């Protein structure tokens, strides 16, 4: 009997199947990690805006702004006002929402700051007086 060198068809199929399964697991995990990273970036941005509103803006004005922009909160990196897709807060398709509450002119007594997350419920911050 002549012995042949190489792999049998069954061995090749098993290796290809294992490679395919490993690839699927890798890409599923990669997507999950990327989604979690985007959600964390959203939370970090909301927290930066929240603390600037409370510790800087409110202390200077004894009120909150009607609208939120990079000019309103210069202590926050302007990139924080954009969601991970690059859409600025206040635009209709942004993941970030700011709503001034009980406003008189451009000054408000409260606010709600919200981020739409992909894997969790919305991340919401309100002014300290309402907590």
N, CA, C and O atoms as a GROMACS GRO file, in nm:
protein
  524
    1UNK      N    1   0.084  -0.116   0.000
    1UNK     CA    2   0.000   0.000   0.000
    1UNK      C    3   0.090   0.124   0.000
    1UNK      O    4   0.189   0.132   0.072
    2UNK      N    5   0.052   0.216  -0.080
    2UNK     CA    6   0.128   0.338  -0.094
    2UNK      C    7   0.077   0.441   0.008
    2UNK      O    8  -0.043   0.469   0.013
    3UNK      N    9   0.167   0.496   0.089
    3UNK     CA   10   0.124   0.598   0.185
    3UNK      C   11   0.134   0.735   0.118
    3UNK      O   12   0.232   0.767   0.051
    4UNK      N   13   0.030   0.814   0.139
    4UNK     CA   14   0.031   0.946   0.078
    4UNK      C   15   0.053   1.052   0.185
    4UNK      O   16   0.014   1.037   0.301
    5UNK      N   17   0.115   1.156   0.142
    5UNK     CA   18   0.138   1.268   0.234
    5UNK      C   19   0.030   1.372   0.211
    5UNK      O   20  -0.022   1.387   0.100
    6UNK      N   21  -0.004   1.445   0.317
    6UNK     CA   22  -0.104   1.551   0.305
    6UNK      C   23  -0.220   1.527   0.398
    6UNK      O   24  -0.220   1.437   0.482
    7UNK      N   25  -0.319   1.611   0.381
    7UNK     CA   26  -0.436   1.606   0.467
    7UNK      C   27  -0.552   1.540   0.393
    7UNK      O   28  -0.563   1.550   0.271
    8UNK      N   29  -0.636   1.475   0.469
    8UNK     CA   30  -0.756   1.418   0.408
    8UNK      C   31  -0.861   1.528   0.392
    8UNK      O   32  -0.850   1.634   0.453
    9UNK      N   33  -0.959   1.501   0.314
    9UNK     CA   34  -1.067   1.598   0.292
    9UNK      C   35  -1.138   1.627   0.424
    9UNK      O   36  -1.174   1.742   0.451
   10UNK      N   37  -1.159   1.528   0.505
   10UNK     CA   38  -1.226   1.546   0.635
   10UNK      C   39  -1.145   1.640   0.724
   10UNK      O   40  -1.201   1.729   0.787
   11UNK      N   41  -1.015   1.622   0.729
   11UNK     CA   42  -0.930   1.708   0.811
   11UNK      C   43  -0.938   1.853   0.762
   11UNK      O   44  -0.944   1.945   0.844
   12UNK      N   45  -0.937   1.873   0.634
   12UNK     CA   46  -0.946   2.008   0.578
   12UNK      C   47  -1.081   2.073   0.611
   12UNK      O   48  -1.087   2.191   0.645
   13UNK      N   49  -1.188   1.995   0.601
   13UNK     CA   50  -1.321   2.048   0.633
   13UNK      C   51  -1.330   2.087   0.781
   13UNK      O   52  -1.386   2.191   0.814
   14UNK      N   53  -1.274   2.005   0.868
   14UNK     CA   54  -1.276   2.035   1.012
   14UNK      C   55  -1.199   2.164   1.039
   14UNK      O   56  -1.246   2.248   1.116
   15UNK      N   57  -1.084   2.181   0.979
   15UNK     CA   58  -1.003   2.302   1.001
   15UNK      C   59  -1.076   2.426   0.948
   15UNK      O   60  -1.079   2.529   1.016
   16UNK      N   61  -1.134   2.417   0.831
   16UNK     CA   62  -1.209   2.530   0.775
   16UNK      C   63  -1.330   2.563   0.863
   16UNK      O   64  -1.358   2.681   0.886
   17UNK      N   65  -1.400   2.462   0.912
   17UNK     CA   66  -1.515   2.486   1.000
   17UNK      C   67  -1.472   2.553   1.130
   17UNK      O   68  -1.539   2.646   1.176
   18UNK      N   69  -1.363   2.508   1.189
   18UNK     CA   70  -1.313   2.571   1.312
   18UNK      C   71  -1.273   2.716   1.286
   18UNK      O   72  -1.300   2.804   1.368
   19UNK      N   73  -1.210   2.741   1.175
   19UNK     CA   74  -1.171   2.877   1.139
   19UNK      C   75  -1.295   2.965   1.122
   19UNK      O   76  -1.296   3.080   1.166
   20UNK      N   77  -1.398   2.913   1.059
   20UNK     CA   78  -1.522   2.989   1.038
   20UNK      C   79  -1.589   3.022   1.172
   20UNK      O   80  -1.634   3.135   1.192
   21UNK      N   81  -1.596   2.925   1.261
   21UNK     CA   82  -1.656   2.948   1.393
   21UNK      C   83  -1.575   3.052   1.470
   21UNK      O   84  -1.633   3.143   1.531
   22UNK      N   85  -1.444   3.041   1.468
   22UNK     CA   86  -1.359   3.138   1.538
   22UNK      C   87  -1.378   3.278   1.480
   22UNK      O   88  -1.379   3.376   1.555
   23UNK      N   89  -1.393   3.289   1.349
   23UNK     CA   90  -1.414   3.419   1.285
   23UNK      C   91  -1.546   3.481   1.328
   23UNK      O   92  -1.552   3.601   1.357
   24UNK      N   93  -1.651   3.402   1.332
   24UNK     CA   94  -1.782   3.452   1.373
   24UNK      C   95  -1.777   3.501   1.518
   24UNK      O   96  -1.827   3.609   1.548
   25UNK      N   97  -1.717   3.423   1.606
   25UNK     CA   98  -1.706   3.463   1.747
   25UNK      C   99  -1.626   3.592   1.758
   25UNK      O  100  -1.664   3.681   1.834
   26UNK      N  101  -1.518   3.604   1.684
   26UNK     CA  102  -1.436   3.725   1.688
   26UNK      C  103  -1.516   3.848   1.646
   26UNK      O  104  -1.513   3.949   1.716
   27UNK      N  105  -1.588   3.840   1.535
   27UNK     CA  106  -1.661   3.956   1.487
   27UNK      C  107  -1.780   3.992   1.576
   27UNK      O  108  -1.812   4.110   1.590
   28UNK      N  109  -1.844   3.895   1.636
   28UNK     CA  110  -1.952   3.924   1.730
   28UNK      C  111  -1.895   3.998   1.851
   28UNK      O  112  -1.952   4.099   1.895
   29UNK      N  113  -1.786   3.949   1.905
   29UNK     CA  114  -1.723   4.014   2.020
   29UNK      C  115  -1.673   4.154   1.984
   29UNK      O  116  -1.686   4.247   2.062
   30UNK      N  117  -1.616   4.168   1.866
   30UNK     CA  118  -1.565   4.298   1.821
   30UNK      C  119  -1.678   4.399   1.816
   30UNK      O  120  -1.662   4.512   1.862
   31UNK      N  121  -1.792   4.361   1.760
   31UNK     CA  122  -1.907   4.452   1.754
   31UNK      C  123  -1.957   4.489   1.892
   31UNK      O  124  -1.993   4.604   1.917
   32UNK      N  125  -1.959   4.392   1.983
   32UNK     CA  126  -2.003   4.418   2.120
   32UNK      C  127  -1.908   4.518   2.189
   32UNK      O  128  -1.954   4.611   2.256
   33UNK      N  129  -1.780   4.498   2.173
   33UNK     CA  130  -1.681   4.587   2.235
   33UNK      C  131  -1.692   4.728   2.177
   33UNK      O  132  -1.685   4.826   2.252
   34UNK      N  133  -1.709   4.740   2.047
   34UNK     CA  134  -1.723   4.872   1.984
   34UNK      C  135  -1.850   4.943   2.032
   34UNK      O  136  -1.847   5.063   2.056
   35UNK      N  137  -1.960   4.871   2.045
   35UNK     CA  138  -2.084   4.929   2.093
   35UNK      C  139  -2.068   4.978   2.237
   35UNK      O  140  -2.112   5.088   2.271
   36UNK      N  141  -2.006   4.897   2.321
   36UNK     CA  142  -1.982   4.936   2.460
   36UNK      C  143  -1.893   5.060   2.467
   36UNK      O  144  -1.914   5.147   2.551
   37UNK      N  145  -1.794   5.067   2.381
   37UNK     CA  146  -1.704   5.183   2.380
   37UNK      C  147  -1.780   5.310   2.339
   37UNK      O  148  -1.757   5.417   2.396
   38UNK      N  149  -1.868   5.300   2.241
   38UNK     CA  150  -1.948   5.417   2.201
   38UNK      C  151  -2.041   5.461   2.315
   38UNK      O  152  -2.056   5.581   2.339
   39UNK      N  153  -2.102   5.365   2.384
   39UNK     CA  154  -2.188   5.400   2.498
   39UNK      C  155  -2.108   5.468   2.609
   39UNK      O  156  -2.154   5.566   2.668
   40UNK      N  157  -1.989   5.419   2.637
   40UNK     CA  158  -1.904   5.482   2.740
   40UNK      C  159  -1.863   5.622   2.698
   40UNK      O  160  -1.856   5.712   2.783
   41UNK      N  161  -1.835   5.643   2.570
   41UNK     CA  162  -1.801   5.778   2.522
   41UNK      C  163  -1.919   5.872   2.541
   41UNK      O  164  -1.901   5.988   2.578
   42UNK      N  165  -2.040   5.824   2.516
   42UNK     CA  166  -2.160   5.906   2.537
   42UNK      C  167  -2.175   5.943   2.685
   42UNK      O  168  -2.202   6.058   2.718
   43UNK      N  169  -2.157   5.846   2.773
   43UNK     CA  170  -2.169   5.873   2.917
   43UNK      C  171  -2.063   5.972   2.963
   43UNK      O  172  -2.092   6.061   3.044
   44UNK      N  173  -1.941   5.958   2.913
   44UNK     CA  174  -1.834   6.050   2.951
   44UNK      C  175  -1.868   6.192   2.907
   44UNK      O  176  -1.846   6.287   2.982
   45UNK      N  177  -1.920   6.206   2.787
   45UNK     CA  178  -1.957   6.339   2.737
   45UNK      C  179  -2.069   6.400   2.821
   45UNK      O  180  -2.062   6.518   2.857
   46UNK      N  181  -2.171   6.322   2.852
   46UNK     CA  182  -2.282   6.372   2.933
   46UNK      C  183  -2.232   6.413   3.071
   46UNK      O  184  -2.273   6.517   3.123
   47UNK      N  185  -2.146   6.333   3.131
   47UNK     CA  186  -2.092   6.368   3.262
   47UNK      C  187  -2.009   6.496   3.257
   47UNK      O  188  -2.016   6.577   3.349
   48UNK      N  189  -1.930   6.514   3.152
   48UNK     CA  190  -1.850   6.637   3.138
   48UNK      C  191  -1.941   6.759   3.130
   48UNK      O  192  -1.915   6.861   3.194
   49UNK      N  193  -2.048   6.750   3.050
   49UNK     CA  194  -2.142   6.861   3.039
   49UNK      C  195  -2.214   6.886   3.171
   49UNK      O  196  -2.231   7.000   3.214
   50UNK      N  197  -2.255   6.777   3.236
   50UNK     CA  198  -2.327   6.787   3.363
   50UNK      C  199  -2.242   6.860   3.469
   50UNK      O  200  -2.290   6.954   3.532
   51UNK      N  201  -2.118   6.817   3.487
   51UNK     CA  202  -2.035   6.878   3.591
   51UNK      C  203  -2.000   7.022   3.556
   51UNK      O  204  -1.986   7.105   3.646
   52UNK      N  205  -1.985   7.054   3.429
   52UNK     CA  206  -1.961   7.192   3.391
   52UNK      C  207  -2.084   7.278   3.416
   52UNK      O  208  -2.073   7.392   3.461
   53UNK      N  209  -2.202   7.224   3.386
   53UNK     CA  210  -2.325   7.297   3.415
   53UNK      C  211  -2.338   7.326   3.564
   53UNK      O  212  -2.373   7.438   3.604
   54UNK      N  213  -2.311   7.226   3.646
   54UNK     CA  214  -2.329   7.241   3.791
   54UNK      C  215  -2.218   7.322   3.858
   54UNK      O  216  -2.246   7.410   3.939
   55UNK      N  217  -2.094   7.294   3.824
   55UNK     CA  218  -1.981   7.353   3.895
   55UNK      C  219  -1.932   7.486   3.837
   55UNK      O  220  -1.868   7.564   3.907
   56UNK      N  221  -1.961   7.511   3.711
   56UNK     CA  222  -1.913   7.634   3.649
   56UNK      C  223  -2.029   7.727   3.614
   56UNK      O  224  -2.038   7.838   3.666
   57UNK      N  225  -2.118   7.681   3.528
   57UNK     CA  226  -2.224   7.769   3.478
   57UNK      C  227  -2.321   7.810   3.589
   57UNK      O  228  -2.348   7.929   3.606
   58UNK      N  229  -2.372   7.714   3.665
   58UNK     CA  230  -2.470   7.747   3.768
   58UNK      C  231  -2.411   7.838   3.875
   58UNK      O  232  -2.477   7.930   3.923
   59UNK      N  233  -2.286   7.814   3.913
   59UNK     CA  234  -2.223   7.898   4.015
   59UNK      C  235  -2.204   8.041   3.966
   59UNK      O  236  -2.207   8.134   4.046
   60UNK      N  237  -2.184   8.059   3.836
   60UNK     CA  238  -2.164   8.193   3.781
   60UNK      C  239  -2.296   8.265   3.754
   60UNK      O  240  -2.301   8.388   3.765
   61UNK      N  241  -2.403   8.192   3.719
   61UNK     CA  242  -2.528   8.255   3.676
   61UNK      C  243  -2.647   8.228   3.768
   61UNK      O  244  -2.752   8.290   3.751
   62UNK      N  245  -2.634   8.139   3.863
   62UNK     CA  246  -2.744   8.097   3.951
   62UNK      C  247  -2.864   8.046   3.872
   62UNK      O  248  -2.978   8.053   3.919
   63UNK      N  249  -2.838   7.997   3.754
   63UNK     CA  250  -2.941   7.940   3.667
   63UNK      C  251  -2.870   7.854   3.562
   63UNK      O  252  -2.748   7.846   3.559
   64UNK      N  253  -2.950   7.789   3.478
   64UNK     CA  254  -2.896   7.704   3.371
   64UNK      C  255  -2.933   7.764   3.236
   64UNK      O  256  -3.029   7.840   3.227
   65UNK      N  257  -2.858   7.733   3.132
   65UNK     CA  258  -2.888   7.789   3.000
   65UNK      C  259  -3.011   7.724   2.936
   65UNK      O  260  -3.045   7.609   2.968
   66UNK      N  261  -3.076   7.798   2.846
   66UNK     CA  262  -3.190   7.743   2.772
   66UNK      C  263  -3.142   7.639   2.671
   66UNK      O  264  -3.204   7.534   2.654
   67UNK      N  265  -3.031   7.669   2.605
   67UNK     CA  266  -2.972   7.576   2.508
   67UNK      C  267  -2.828   7.549   2.548
   67UNK      O  268  -2.767   7.625   2.623
   68UNK      N  269  -2.775   7.440   2.499
   68UNK     CA  270  -2.641   7.398   2.536
   68UNK      C  271  -2.553   7.392   2.412
   68UNK      O  272  -2.584   7.320   2.316
   69UNK      N  273  -2.443   7.468   2.415
   69UNK     CA  274  -2.347   7.467   2.305
   69UNK      C  275  -2.206   7.473   2.363
   69UNK      O  276  -2.189   7.490   2.484
   70UNK      N  277  -2.108   7.458   2.277
   70UNK     CA  278  -1.969   7.468   2.321
   70UNK      C  279  -1.939   7.609   2.373
   70UNK      O  280  -1.856   7.626   2.461
   71UNK      N  281  -2.007   7.710   2.319
   71UNK     CA  282  -1.987   7.847   2.365
   71UNK      C  283  -2.048   7.869   2.504
   71UNK      O  284  -1.997   7.949   2.582
   72UNK      N  285  -2.155   7.799   2.534
   72UNK     CA  286  -2.220   7.810   2.664
   72UNK      C  287  -2.131   7.753   2.774
   72UNK      O  288  -2.125   7.808   2.884
   73UNK      N  289  -2.063   7.644   2.745
   73UNK     CA  290  -1.976   7.576   2.842
   73UNK      C  291  -1.833   7.568   2.786
   73UNK      O  292  -1.791   7.462   2.740
   74UNK      N  293  -1.759   7.679   2.790
   74UNK     CA  294  -1.624   7.677   2.734
   74UNK      C  295  -1.526   7.588   2.810
   74UNK      O  296  -1.418   7.556   2.759
   75UNK      N  297  -1.561   7.547   2.931
   75UNK     CA  298  -1.472   7.460   3.008
   75UNK      C  299  -1.476   7.314   2.961
   75UNK      O  300  -1.395   7.232   3.006
   76UNK      N  301  -1.568   7.282   2.870
   76UNK     CA  302  -1.581   7.146   2.817
   76UNK      C  303  -1.520   7.142   2.677
   76UNK      O  304  -1.542   7.232   2.596
   77UNK      N  305  -1.444   7.038   2.649
   77UNK     CA  306  -1.387   7.017   2.517
   77UNK      C  307  -1.499   7.021   2.412
   77UNK      O  308  -1.597   6.948   2.427
   78UNK      N  309  -1.488   7.104   2.308
   78UNK     CA  310  -1.595   7.114   2.208
   78UNK      C  311  -1.632   6.981   2.143
   78UNK      O  312  -1.745   6.964   2.098
   79UNK      N  313  -1.539   6.888   2.137
   79UNK     CA  314  -1.570   6.756   2.079
   79UNK      C  315  -1.669   6.678   2.164
   79UNK      O  316  -1.735   6.587   2.113
   80UNK      N  317  -1.681   6.712   2.291
   80UNK     CA  318  -1.775   6.643   2.381
   80UNK      C  319  -1.920   6.675   2.346
   80UNK      O  320  -2.010   6.603   2.390
   81UNK      N  321  -1.943   6.781   2.269
   81UNK     CA  322  -2.079   6.818   2.231
   81UNK      C  323  -2.125   6.742   2.107
   81UNK      O  324  -2.236   6.764   2.058
   82UNK      N  325  -2.041   6.652   2.057
   82UNK     CA  326  -2.076   6.568   1.942
   82UNK      C  327  -2.089   6.424   1.989
   82UNK      O  328  -2.008   6.378   2.070
   83UNK      N  329  -2.189   6.354   1.939
   83UNK     CA  330  -2.202   6.212   1.972
   83UNK      C  331  -2.097   6.133   1.892
   83UNK      O  332  -2.029   6.191   1.808
   84UNK      N  333  -2.083   6.004   1.918
   84UNK     CA  334  -1.980   5.924   1.848
   84UNK      C  335  -1.992   5.927   1.696
   84UNK      O  336  -1.895   5.898   1.626
   85UNK      N  337  -2.109   5.960   1.644
   85UNK     CA  338  -2.125   5.970   1.498
   85UNK      C  339  -2.089   6.110   1.448
   85UNK      O  340  -2.090   6.134   1.327
   86UNK      N  341  -2.055   6.201   1.539
   86UNK     CA  342  -2.014   6.336   1.500
   86UNK      C  343  -2.127   6.437   1.491
   86UNK      O  344  -2.105   6.548   1.442
   87UNK      N  345  -2.247   6.402   1.539
   87UNK     CA  346  -2.362   6.493   1.533
   87UNK      C  347  -2.365   6.577   1.661
   87UNK      O  348  -2.356   6.522   1.771
   88UNK      N  349  -2.379   6.709   1.647
   88UNK     CA  350  -2.378   6.800   1.762
   88UNK      C  351  -2.506   6.791   1.843
   88UNK      O  352  -2.613   6.761   1.791
   89UNK      N  353  -2.492   6.817   1.972
   89UNK     CA  354  -2.608   6.822   2.061
   89UNK      C  355  -2.704   6.930   2.010
   89UNK      O  356  -2.662   7.037   1.966
   90UNK      N  357  -2.832   6.899   2.016
   90UNK     CA  358  -2.934   6.992   1.970
   90UNK      C  359  -2.982   6.966   1.829
   90UNK      O  360  -3.091   7.010   1.792
   91UNK      N  361  -2.902   6.894   1.748
   91UNK     CA  362  -2.947   6.860   1.614
   91UNK      C  363  -3.046   6.745   1.624
   91UNK      O  364  -3.038   6.664   1.716
   92UNK      N  365  -3.138   6.737   1.530
   92UNK     CA  366  -3.249   6.642   1.540
   92UNK      C  367  -3.205   6.496   1.545
   92UNK      O  368  -3.272   6.415   1.609
   93UNK      N  369  -3.096   6.460   1.480
   93UNK     CA  370  -3.054   6.320   1.478
   93UNK      C  371  -2.939   6.291   1.575
   93UNK      O  372  -2.871   6.189   1.561
   94UNK      N  373  -2.917   6.378   1.671
   94UNK     CA  374  -2.810   6.358   1.770
   94UNK      C  375  -2.853   6.257   1.876
   94UNK      O  376  -2.972   6.245   1.907
   95UNK      N  377  -2.756   6.184   1.931
   95UNK     CA  378  -2.782   6.094   2.043
   95UNK      C  379  -2.791   6.170   2.175
   95UNK      O  380  -2.831   6.113   2.276
   96UNK      N  381  -2.754   6.298   2.174
   96UNK     CA  382  -2.756   6.381   2.294
   96UNK      C  383  -2.877   6.475   2.290
   96UNK      O  384  -2.910   6.531   2.186
   97UNK      N  385  -2.941   6.492   2.405
   97UNK     CA  386  -3.054   6.584   2.417
   97UNK      C  387  -3.035   6.671   2.543
   97UNK      O  388  -2.995   6.621   2.648
   98UNK      N  389  -3.063   6.800   2.529
   98UNK     CA  390  -3.062   6.892   2.643
   98UNK      C  391  -3.193   6.968   2.640
   98UNK      O  392  -3.234   7.021   2.536
   99UNK      N  393  -3.259   6.973   2.754
   99UNK     CA  394  -3.385   7.046   2.764
   99UNK      C  395  -3.382   7.134   2.888
   99UNK      O  396  -3.375   7.084   3.001
  100UNK      N  397  -3.386   7.265   2.867
  100UNK     CA  398  -3.396   7.358   2.979
  100UNK      C  399  -3.538   7.356   3.033
  100UNK      O  400  -3.634   7.349   2.956
  101UNK      N  401  -3.553   7.362   3.166
  101UNK     CA  402  -3.685   7.355   3.230
  101UNK      C  403  -3.714   7.483   3.307
  101UNK      O  404  -3.624   7.543   3.365
  102UNK      N  405  -3.841   7.524   3.308
  102UNK     CA  406  -3.884   7.644   3.381
  102UNK      C  407  -3.799   7.765   3.344
  102UNK      O  408  -3.737   7.828   3.429
  103UNK      N  409  -3.797   7.796   3.215
  103UNK     CA  410  -3.710   7.902   3.164
  103UNK      C  411  -3.778   8.038   3.168
  103UNK      O  412  -3.899   8.051   3.149
  104UNK      N  413  -3.697   8.138   3.193
  104UNK     CA  414  -3.736   8.278   3.185
  104UNK      C  415  -3.630   8.345   3.098
  104UNK      O  416  -3.520   8.374   3.145
  105UNK      N  417  -3.664   8.369   2.973
  105UNK     CA  418  -3.563   8.420   2.880
  105UNK      C  419  -3.464   8.309   2.848
  105UNK      O  420  -3.504   8.198   2.814
  106UNK      N  421  -3.336   8.341   2.860
  106UNK     CA  422  -3.232   8.241   2.832
  106UNK      C  423  -3.186   8.166   2.956
  106UNK      O  424  -3.098   8.081   2.946
  107UNK      N  425  -3.244   8.195   3.071
  107UNK     CA  426  -3.203   8.128   3.194
  107UNK      C  427  -3.314   8.036   3.244
  107UNK      O  428  -3.433   8.070   3.240
  108UNK      N  429  -3.274   7.918   3.290
  108UNK     CA  430  -3.370   7.816   3.333
  108UNK      C  431  -3.340   7.772   3.476
  108UNK      O  432  -3.228   7.782   3.524
  109UNK      N  433  -3.444   7.723   3.543
  109UNK     CA  434  -3.429   7.673   3.679
  109UNK      C  435  -3.382   7.529   3.684
  109UNK      O  436  -3.334   7.483   3.788
  110UNK      N  437  -3.394   7.456   3.576
  110UNK     CA  438  -3.353   7.316   3.573
  110UNK      C  439  -3.326   7.270   3.432
  110UNK      O  440  -3.338   7.347   3.336
  111UNK      N  441  -3.289   7.144   3.420
  111UNK     CA  442  -3.262   7.087   3.287
  111UNK      C  443  -3.265   6.935   3.295
  111UNK      O  444  -3.258   6.876   3.402
  112UNK      N  445  -3.275   6.876   3.179
  112UNK     CA  446  -3.257   6.732   3.162
  112UNK      C  447  -3.156   6.713   3.050
  112UNK      O  448  -3.169   6.771   2.942
  113UNK      N  449  -3.055   6.633   3.077
  113UNK     CA  450  -2.949   6.603   2.981
  113UNK      C  451  -2.952   6.453   2.958
  113UNK      O  452  -2.947   6.375   3.054
  114UNK      N  453  -2.962   6.412   2.832
  114UNK     CA  454  -2.986   6.270   2.802
  114UNK      C  455  -2.897   6.223   2.688
  114UNK      O  456  -2.870   6.298   2.593
  115UNK      N  457  -2.853   6.097   2.698
  115UNK     CA  458  -2.782   6.031   2.587
  115UNK      C  459  -2.856   5.902   2.553
  115UNK      O  460  -2.888   5.823   2.642
  116UNK      N  461  -2.883   5.882   2.426
  116UNK     CA  462  -2.944   5.757   2.380
  116UNK      C  463  -2.832   5.653   2.366
  116UNK      O  464  -2.741   5.671   2.286
  117UNK      N  465  -2.841   5.545   2.444
  117UNK     CA  466  -2.738   5.441   2.440
  117UNK      C  467  -2.784   5.324   2.355
  117UNK      O  468  -2.904   5.303   2.335
  118UNK      N  469  -2.689   5.248   2.304
  118UNK     CA  470  -2.720   5.135   2.217
  118UNK      C  471  -2.754   5.009   2.295
  118UNK      O  472  -2.844   4.934   2.255
  119UNK      N  473  -2.685   4.983   2.406
  119UNK     CA  474  -2.702   4.857   2.480
  119UNK      C  475  -2.773   4.872   2.613
  119UNK      O  476  -2.798   4.772   2.681
  120UNK      N  477  -2.806   4.993   2.652
  120UNK     CA  478  -2.867   5.016   2.783
  120UNK      C  479  -2.980   5.116   2.768
  120UNK      O  480  -3.004   5.171   2.660
  121UNK      N  481  -3.050   5.140   2.878
  121UNK     CA  482  -3.150   5.246   2.880
  121UNK      C  483  -3.079   5.380   2.865
  121UNK      O  484  -2.958   5.389   2.884
  122UNK      N  485  -3.154   5.483   2.831
  122UNK     CA  486  -3.097   5.616   2.816
  122UNK      C  487  -3.021   5.656   2.942
  122UNK      O  488  -3.061   5.621   3.053
  123UNK      N  489  -2.913   5.730   2.924
  123UNK     CA  490  -2.833   5.783   3.034
  123UNK      C  491  -2.882   5.925   3.057
  123UNK      O  492  -2.868   6.011   2.970
  124UNK      N  493  -2.941   5.952   3.174
  124UNK     CA  494  -3.008   6.079   3.201
  124UNK      C  495  -2.946   6.146   3.323
  124UNK      O  496  -2.923   6.083   3.426
  125UNK      N  497  -2.920   6.276   3.309
  125UNK     CA  498  -2.875   6.359   3.421
  125UNK      C  499  -2.970   6.478   3.430
  125UNK      O  500  -3.009   6.535   3.329
  126UNK      N  501  -3.006   6.514   3.552
  126UNK     CA  502  -3.087   6.632   3.574
  126UNK      C  503  -3.014   6.724   3.670
  126UNK      O  504  -2.918   6.682   3.735
  127UNK      N  505  -3.059   6.848   3.680
  127UNK     CA  506  -2.993   6.940   3.771
  127UNK      C  507  -3.001   6.888   3.914
  127UNK      O  508  -3.092   6.813   3.949
  128UNK      N  509  -2.906   6.927   3.994
  128UNK     CA  510  -2.894   6.873   4.131
  128UNK      C  511  -3.014   6.903   4.217
  128UNK      O  512  -3.050   6.822   4.303
  129UNK      N  513  -3.077   7.014   4.198
  129UNK     CA  514  -3.194   7.051   4.278
  129UNK      C  515  -3.308   6.953   4.261
  129UNK      O  516  -3.389   6.936   4.353
  130UNK      N  517  -3.317   6.888   4.145
  130UNK     CA  518  -3.430   6.797   4.119
  130UNK      C  519  -3.397   6.652   4.151
  130UNK      O  520  -3.484   6.566   4.140
  131UNK      N  521  -3.274   6.624   4.192
  131UNK     CA  522  -3.235   6.484   4.218
  131UNK      C  523  -3.285   6.436   4.352
  131UNK      O  524  -3.261   6.321   4.389
   0.00000   0.00000   0.00000
